Amino acid sequence: MTATAHEITYRLDQKRSLNGAFPGPKSQALNERRAAVVAAGVSSGVPVYVEDADGGIIRDVDGNFFIDLGSGIAVTSVGASDPAVVAAVQDAAAHFTHTCFMVTPYEGYVAVAEQLNRLTPGDHEKRTVLFNSGAEAVENAVKVARLATGRDAVVAFDHAYHGRTNLTMALTAKAMPYKTNFGPFAPEVYRMPMSYPFREENPEITGAEAAKRAITMIEKQIGGDQVAAIIIEPIQGEGGFIVPAEGFLPALSAWAKEKGIVFIADEVQSGFCRTGEWFAVNHEGVVPDIITMAKGIAGGLPLSAITGRADLLDAVHPGGLGGTYGGNPVACAAALAAIGTMEQHDLNARARHIEEVALGRLRELAADPSAGGVIGDVRGRGAMLAIELVQAGSKEPNAELTKAVAAACLQEGVIILTCGTYGNVIRLLPPLVISDELLLDGLEVLAAAIKANA
């Protein structure tokens, strides 16, 4: 049954409420403590400190209630304090917090692998390995692909984001703040053009044609028989919530299969009901050889995974994959509970409902003359939605307006995230358990902020 506002019980009042100027005095005091001890390289987009969170609400230490349209960057899809996740964590922690699966294994790890093998696309035999972060999952997926194929080259795409480790920085397209002055990077990584419908020079290009463009470049610049893996986000995250034209992913996947190339779908941000399907590749029936997962997998606890063809993952020698904390027992318990909540409340259907509600409102806003013609594109799937802001009457990116809109929303008690290669995309990632009333309130605040700053 699809979850509604009346079927989900919230601990916190699901209304935004500001009780004064902010950052408030407690947040300011915490910020002073932070400045003295936390490295400057770690930045925060919102200058208030969280005390509690539930449903679609974040409460700060000064008692302000903010609408959360970011979900900790698509992590708290089941809510920041889902009762089932909380109970599972408490029970697991009461028994043992760690033993290391590589030393003394435990059932939770096996149970999570069983669930991921069941939920990921394809009915082929699968294997799963658990890690800690999305970047770690990507690194290991590439390791597996290189070992299994005996090849070195890895193909990534324009606007991609895959992480902050050395290899994943090489795979990531955006220089600042992710790559600048952190080189040299891992070798044998090649970048190809993405299907970006809003910014294509030829607006008539189809997904299949955009795939052929990339494939031709791969064949010319690398050689298909030299490529170990193609890695792609089915909907690009940090790059701007770019949804490739229909047919792009299936054409790439089919060509990779023909050439013996491992096709890796990076579903770290788009997985676990976020787009209205368990995984974004499901929208076009694509079955990856390996799929990487993290973020929404465990209701807020650090856990990631790769699931893929058994022949690929079993090709790795014993001890070649793993890590001290990979598949931590408490995180595994949280993942099993989060998946249970997703199924109990049919959060795929809930994500599709959020899309219906939000996309309609955003498209109305884009067509509204009082919005100043600054919304160049509205796109996304499920509860992974975005608007791209431009200079009025053009496609020129408008990063300054994007910053101003985000700041104006915060002043009214709504937390939104920005992204995009050009810094001009507002991304909406509400918790899938957000009430319609709260979602609509947040969208009205966003609409007012755009109109006021356009």
C-alpha positions as CSV (number, residue, x, y, z in Angstrom):
1,M,0.0,0.0,0.0
2,T,1.3,3.4,-0.9
3,A,2.3,5.5,2.1
4,T,0.4,8.7,2.7
5,A,0.7,11.4,5.3
6,H,-2.0,9.7,7.3
7,E,-0.3,6.2,7.3
8,I,3.1,7.4,8.6
9,T,3.5,8.4,12.2
10,Y,5.8,11.3,12.8
11,R,7.6,12.2,16.1
12,L,8.1,15.8,15.2
13,D,5.5,18.3,14.1
14,Q,5.6,18.4,10.3
15,K,5.5,22.2,9.9
16,R,8.3,24.7,9.3
17,S,8.7,27.2,12.1
18,L,11.3,29.9,12.7
19,N,11.6,31.5,16.1
20,G,14.0,34.2,15.3
21,A,17.1,35.2,13.3
22,F,19.4,32.4,12.4
23,P,21.9,31.1,12.8
24,G,20.7,31.2,16.4
25,P,22.9,31.7,19.4
26,K,23.5,27.9,20.0
27,S,24.4,27.4,16.3
28,Q,26.7,30.3,16.4
29,A,28.4,29.0,19.5
30,L,28.8,25.6,17.9
31,N,30.2,27.2,14.7
32,E,32.9,28.9,16.8
33,R,33.9,25.6,18.4
34,R,33.9,24.0,14.9
35,A,36.2,26.7,13.5
36,A,38.8,25.9,16.1
37,V,38.9,22.2,15.5
38,V,37.5,21.1,12.2
39,A,39.5,21.4,9.0
40,A,38.5,24.3,6.7
41,G,38.3,21.9,3.8
42,V,35.1,20.4,5.2
43,S,32.3,22.9,4.4
44,S,28.6,22.9,5.2
45,G,25.9,24.4,3.0
46,V,23.6,25.3,6.0
47,P,24.9,27.3,8.9
48,V,22.7,25.7,11.6
49,Y,23.3,22.6,13.7
50,V,20.8,19.8,13.8
51,E,19.3,18.6,17.1
52,D,16.6,16.3,15.8
53,A,15.1,15.2,12.5
54,D,12.0,13.2,11.5
55,G,9.9,12.8,8.3
56,G,10.5,15.9,6.3
57,I,11.6,18.1,9.1
58,I,15.0,19.0,10.6
59,R,15.0,20.8,14.0
60,D,18.1,22.8,14.8
61,V,19.6,23.4,18.3
62,D,17.8,26.8,18.5
63,G,14.4,25.2,18.0
64,N,13.8,26.2,14.3
65,F,11.9,23.7,12.2
66,F,13.2,23.4,8.6
67,I,11.6,21.6,5.7
68,D,14.2,19.1,4.5
69,L,14.4,18.8,0.7
70,G,17.8,17.3,0.7
71,S,17.6,14.1,2.7
72,G,21.3,14.3,3.6
73,I,22.0,14.1,-0.2
74,A,19.5,11.3,-0.9
75,V,20.5,9.2,2.2
76,T,17.5,9.5,4.6
77,S,14.9,8.3,2.1
78,V,13.0,6.5,4.8
79,G,13.3,9.5,7.1
80,A,16.1,10.5,9.4
81,S,14.8,8.5,12.3
82,D,12.6,5.7,10.8
83,P,11.3,3.7,13.8
84,A,12.2,0.4,12.2
85,V,15.8,1.5,11.5
86,V,16.1,2.9,15.0
87,A,14.9,-0.3,16.6
88,A,17.1,-2.4,14.5
89,V,20.2,-0.3,15.3
90,Q,19.4,-0.4,19.0
91,D,19.0,-4.2,19.0
92,A,22.1,-4.8,16.9
93,A,24.3,-2.5,19.0
94,A,23.2,-4.2,22.2
95,H,24.7,-7.5,21.0
96,F,27.9,-6.5,19.1
97,T,28.9,-3.4,17.2
98,H,31.7,-5.1,15.2
99,T,33.6,-8.3,14.7
100,C,34.8,-7.8,11.1
101,F,33.2,-10.0,8.6
102,M,36.6,-11.1,7.3
103,V,37.5,-12.5,10.7
104,T,34.3,-13.8,12.3
105,P,31.3,-13.5,10.0
106,Y,27.6,-12.9,10.9
107,E,24.2,-13.4,9.4
108,G,23.4,-9.8,8.8
109,Y,26.0,-9.4,6.1
110,V,24.6,-12.5,4.3
111,A,21.0,-11.3,4.7
112,V,21.8,-7.9,3.1
113,A,23.6,-9.7,0.2
114,E,20.5,-11.8,-0.3
115,Q,18.3,-8.8,-0.4
116,L,20.5,-6.9,-2.8
117,N,20.8,-10.0,-5.1
118,R,16.9,-10.1,-5.1
119,L,16.3,-6.4,-5.6
120,T,18.9,-5.5,-8.3
121,P,18.0,-5.9,-12.0
122,G,18.3,-9.2,-13.7
123,D,17.6,-12.8,-12.9
124,H,21.1,-14.1,-13.4
125,E,23.2,-15.5,-10.6
126,K,24.7,-12.7,-8.5
127,R,27.2,-12.0,-5.8
128,T,27.5,-9.0,-3.4
129,V,30.3,-7.4,-1.4
130,L,29.6,-4.7,1.2
131,F,31.8,-1.6,1.9
132,N,31.4,1.8,3.6
133,S,30.9,4.6,1.1
134,G,29.9,5.1,-2.5
135,A,33.4,5.9,-3.6
136,E,34.7,2.7,-2.1
137,A,32.0,0.8,-4.0
138,V,33.0,2.4,-7.2
139,E,36.7,1.7,-6.6
140,N,35.9,-2.0,-6.0
141,A,33.6,-2.3,-9.0
142,V,36.5,-1.0,-11.2
143,K,38.9,-3.4,-9.5
144,V,36.6,-6.3,-10.3
145,A,36.1,-5.3,-13.9
146,R,39.9,-4.9,-14.5
147,L,40.7,-8.2,-13.0
148,A,37.9,-10.1,-14.7
149,T,38.6,-8.7,-18.2
150,G,42.4,-8.4,-18.0
151,R,42.0,-4.9,-19.5
152,D,42.9,-1.5,-18.0
153,A,40.9,1.3,-19.6
154,V,37.8,2.7,-17.9
155,V,35.3,5.0,-19.6
156,A,33.4,7.7,-17.7
157,F,31.3,10.6,-18.9
158,D,31.0,14.3,-19.0
159,H,29.4,15.8,-15.8
160,A,30.0,12.6,-13.9
161,Y,30.5,12.4,-10.1
162,H,31.8,9.2,-8.7
163,G,33.6,10.2,-5.4
164,R,36.6,11.9,-3.8
165,T,39.2,9.1,-3.6
166,N,42.1,9.1,-6.1
167,L,40.5,6.8,-8.7
168,T,37.0,8.2,-8.2
169,M,38.3,11.8,-8.6
170,A,39.8,10.7,-11.9
171,L,36.3,9.4,-12.9
172,T,34.6,12.6,-11.7
173,A,34.3,15.4,-14.3
174,K,34.1,18.5,-12.2
175,A,37.3,20.1,-11.1
176,M,36.4,22.5,-8.4
177,P,36.0,21.7,-5.5
178,Y,36.6,17.9,-6.1
179,K,39.8,17.7,-8.1
180,T,41.6,21.0,-8.1
181,N,45.2,20.6,-6.8
182,F,44.7,17.0,-5.7
183,G,46.4,15.3,-8.6
184,P,48.0,13.3,-10.2
185,F,45.1,11.0,-10.7
186,A,44.7,7.4,-11.5
187,P,45.6,6.6,-15.1
188,E,43.7,4.8,-17.9
189,V,40.5,6.8,-17.3
190,Y,38.8,8.3,-20.4
191,R,35.9,10.7,-20.6
192,M,33.1,10.6,-23.2
193,P,30.2,12.9,-24.1
194,M,27.1,12.5,-22.1
195,S,23.5,12.7,-23.4
196,Y,22.4,16.1,-21.9
197,P,19.2,16.9,-23.7
198,F,18.9,20.5,-22.5
199,R,22.4,21.4,-23.6
200,E,22.8,19.4,-26.8
201,E,24.0,21.4,-29.8
202,N,21.5,19.4,-31.9
203,P,18.3,19.3,-29.9
204,E,16.9,16.6,-32.2
205,I,19.6,14.1,-31.3
206,T,18.2,10.8,-30.0
207,G,19.5,8.7,-27.1
208,A,20.7,6.1,-29.6
209,E,22.5,8.7,-31.6
210,A,24.1,10.2,-28.6
211,A,25.3,6.7,-27.6
212,K,26.7,6.1,-31.1
213,R,28.6,9.4,-30.7
214,A,30.3,8.2,-27.5
215,I,30.9,4.6,-28.9
216,T,32.6,6.0,-32.0
217,M,34.9,8.1,-29.8
218,I,35.7,5.1,-27.6
219,E,36.5,3.0,-30.7
220,K,38.7,5.7,-32.2
221,Q,40.5,6.9,-29.0
222,I,40.8,3.7,-27.0
223,G,39.6,0.6,-28.9
224,G,36.6,-1.4,-27.6
225,D,38.8,-4.4,-27.0
226,Q,40.9,-2.4,-24.5
227,V,38.1,-1.2,-22.3
228,A,37.5,-3.0,-19.0
229,A,34.5,-1.0,-17.9
230,I,32.0,1.7,-18.8
231,I,30.7,3.4,-15.6
232,I,27.8,5.7,-15.7
233,E,25.2,7.2,-13.4
234,P,21.8,6.4,-14.9
235,I,20.7,9.9,-13.7
236,Q,23.7,12.0,-13.0
237,G,23.8,13.5,-9.5
238,E,26.3,16.2,-8.8
239,G,26.6,16.9,-12.5
240,G,23.1,18.4,-12.5
241,F,20.5,15.6,-12.2
242,I,20.9,15.0,-15.9
243,V,18.5,12.4,-17.3
244,P,19.9,11.1,-20.6
245,A,17.7,10.8,-23.6
246,E,15.7,7.6,-23.9
247,G,17.7,4.9,-25.6
248,F,21.1,6.2,-24.5
249,L,21.7,3.7,-21.7
250,P,20.3,0.6,-23.5
251,A,22.5,1.3,-26.5
252,L,25.6,1.7,-24.4
253,S,24.8,-1.4,-22.4
254,A,24.2,-3.5,-25.6
255,W,27.5,-2.4,-27.1
256,A,29.4,-3.1,-23.9
257,K,28.0,-6.6,-23.9
258,E,29.0,-7.2,-27.5
259,K,32.6,-6.0,-26.7
260,G,33.0,-7.9,-23.5
261,I,33.1,-4.6,-21.5
262,V,31.7,-4.6,-17.9
263,F,28.8,-2.2,-17.7
264,I,28.7,-0.5,-14.3
265,A,25.7,1.4,-13.2
266,D,26.6,3.9,-10.4
267,E,23.3,4.0,-8.5
268,V,24.8,5.5,-5.3
269,Q,22.4,8.5,-5.5
270,S,19.6,7.2,-7.7
271,G,19.0,3.8,-6.0
272,F,16.6,2.5,-3.5
273,C,13.2,3.9,-4.6
274,R,14.6,7.4,-5.2
275,T,13.4,7.6,-8.8
276,G,10.2,5.6,-8.4
277,E,11.9,2.3,-9.1
278,W,14.3,0.3,-7.0
279,F,17.1,1.4,-9.4
280,A,17.0,4.1,-12.1
281,V,18.2,1.6,-14.8
282,N,14.9,-0.2,-14.4
283,H,13.1,2.7,-16.2
284,E,14.6,1.4,-19.5
285,G,15.1,-2.2,-18.7
286,V,18.9,-2.0,-18.5
287,V,20.6,-4.9,-16.6
288,P,24.1,-3.8,-15.5
289,D,26.9,-6.3,-15.1
290,I,27.7,-4.5,-11.8
291,I,25.7,-2.0,-9.8
292,T,27.1,0.2,-7.1
293,M,25.0,1.3,-4.2
294,A,25.2,3.5,-1.0
295,K,23.3,6.5,0.4
296,G,19.7,5.4,0.8
297,I,20.7,1.8,1.4
298,A,20.7,1.9,5.2
299,G,18.5,4.7,6.5
300,G,21.5,7.0,7.3
301,L,24.2,4.5,8.5
302,P,27.4,4.2,6.5
303,L,27.1,1.2,4.1
304,S,27.7,0.6,0.5
305,A,27.7,-2.4,-1.9
306,I,28.5,-3.8,-5.3
307,T,26.2,-6.5,-6.7
308,G,27.0,-8.1,-10.0
309,R,27.3,-11.2,-12.1
310,A,28.6,-14.1,-10.1
311,D,31.3,-14.9,-12.7
312,L,32.7,-11.4,-12.4
313,L,32.8,-11.1,-8.6
314,D,33.9,-14.8,-8.1
315,A,36.8,-14.2,-10.4
316,V,38.6,-12.3,-7.6
317,H,40.9,-14.3,-5.5
318,P,40.1,-14.7,-1.7
319,G,41.1,-11.7,0.2
320,G,41.1,-9.5,-2.8
321,L,37.9,-7.7,-1.7
322,G,36.9,-6.5,1.7
323,G,37.8,-4.0,4.4
324,T,37.8,-3.7,8.2
325,Y,34.4,-2.0,8.5
326,G,32.8,-3.2,5.3
327,G,29.3,-4.6,6.1
328,N,29.4,-3.4,9.7
329,P,26.7,-5.5,11.6
330,V,24.9,-2.4,12.9
331,A,24.8,-0.9,9.4
332,C,23.6,-4.2,8.0
333,A,20.7,-4.3,10.6
334,A,19.8,-0.7,9.5
335,A,19.8,-1.7,5.8
336,L,17.5,-4.7,6.4
337,A,15.1,-2.5,8.3
338,A,15.3,0.3,5.7
339,I,14.5,-2.1,2.9
340,G,11.6,-3.4,5.0
341,T,10.2,0.1,5.4
342,M,10.6,0.7,1.6
343,E,8.6,-2.4,0.9
344,Q,6.0,-1.9,3.7
345,H,5.1,1.6,2.6
346,D,5.8,1.0,-1.2
347,L,8.1,4.0,-1.3
348,N,8.6,3.5,-5.1
349,A,5.0,4.4,-5.5
350,R,5.5,7.3,-3.0
351,A,8.4,8.6,-5.1
352,R,6.2,8.5,-8.2
353,H,3.6,10.4,-6.3
354,I,6.1,13.0,-5.3
355,E,7.1,13.4,-8.9
356,E,3.5,13.9,-10.0
357,V,3.0,16.6,-7.3
358,A,6.3,18.4,-7.7
359,L,6.9,18.2,-11.4
360,G,3.5,19.7,-12.1
361,R,4.2,22.6,-9.8
362,L,7.7,23.2,-11.1
363,R,6.5,23.2,-14.7
364,E,3.7,25.7,-13.8
365,L,6.4,27.9,-12.3
366,A,8.7,27.6,-15.4
367,A,5.8,28.9,-17.5
368,D,4.8,31.7,-15.1
369,P,5.9,35.1,-16.5
370,S,6.5,36.3,-13.0
371,A,9.4,33.8,-12.7
372,G,11.3,35.9,-15.2
373,G,12.1,33.2,-17.7
374,V,15.0,32.0,-15.7
375,I,14.0,28.3,-15.5
376,G,15.6,26.8,-18.5
377,D,14.7,23.1,-17.7
378,V,12.7,21.0,-15.3
379,R,13.7,17.4,-15.2
380,G,14.1,14.3,-13.1
381,R,12.3,11.1,-12.0
382,G,10.5,10.2,-8.8
383,A,11.8,12.2,-5.9
384,M,15.1,13.1,-7.8
385,L,14.0,16.3,-9.4
386,A,15.8,19.5,-10.6
387,I,15.4,22.9,-12.2
388,E,18.2,24.4,-14.2
389,L,18.4,28.2,-13.8
390,V,19.7,30.4,-16.7
391,Q,20.0,34.0,-17.7
392,A,16.6,35.0,-19.0
393,G,16.1,34.3,-22.7
394,S,19.1,32.1,-23.0
395,K,20.7,28.9,-21.9
396,E,23.6,30.7,-20.2
397,P,24.0,29.2,-16.7
398,N,23.0,31.4,-13.8
399,A,25.0,30.2,-10.8
400,E,24.6,33.5,-8.9
401,L,20.8,33.3,-9.0
402,T,21.0,29.6,-7.9
403,K,23.0,30.6,-4.8
404,A,20.6,33.5,-4.1
405,V,17.5,31.2,-4.4
406,A,19.0,28.6,-2.0
407,A,19.9,31.3,0.5
408,A,16.4,32.8,0.3
409,C,14.8,29.5,0.8
410,L,16.9,28.9,3.9
411,Q,15.8,32.2,5.3
412,E,12.2,31.0,5.1
413,G,13.0,27.6,6.6
414,V,13.5,25.4,3.6
415,I,16.7,23.5,3.0
416,I,17.5,22.9,-0.7
417,L,20.6,21.6,-2.4
418,T,22.4,23.0,-5.5
419,C,24.5,21.1,-8.0
420,G,25.6,21.0,-11.6
421,T,28.8,21.4,-13.6
422,Y,28.0,25.1,-13.9
423,G,26.6,25.5,-10.4
424,N,23.2,26.5,-11.7
425,V,20.9,23.5,-10.8
426,I,18.6,23.3,-7.8
427,R,18.1,19.6,-6.9
428,L,15.2,18.4,-4.9
429,L,15.7,15.2,-2.8
430,P,12.9,15.1,-0.2
431,P,12.6,12.1,2.1
432,L,10.2,9.7,0.5
433,V,8.1,9.9,3.7
434,I,7.5,13.6,3.5
435,S,3.8,14.6,3.7
436,D,2.2,16.3,0.7
437,E,1.4,19.4,2.8
438,L,5.0,19.8,3.7
439,L,6.3,19.2,0.2
440,L,3.9,21.7,-1.3
441,D,4.8,24.3,1.4
442,G,8.5,23.9,0.5
443,L,7.7,24.2,-3.3
444,E,5.8,27.4,-2.6
445,V,8.8,28.9,-0.7
446,L,11.0,27.9,-3.6
447,A,8.7,29.5,-6.2
448,A,8.6,32.7,-4.2
449,A,12.4,32.8,-3.9
450,I,12.8,32.4,-7.6
451,K,10.3,35.1,-8.4
452,A,11.9,37.5,-5.8
453,N,15.4,37.0,-7.2
454,A,14.8,36.6,-10.9
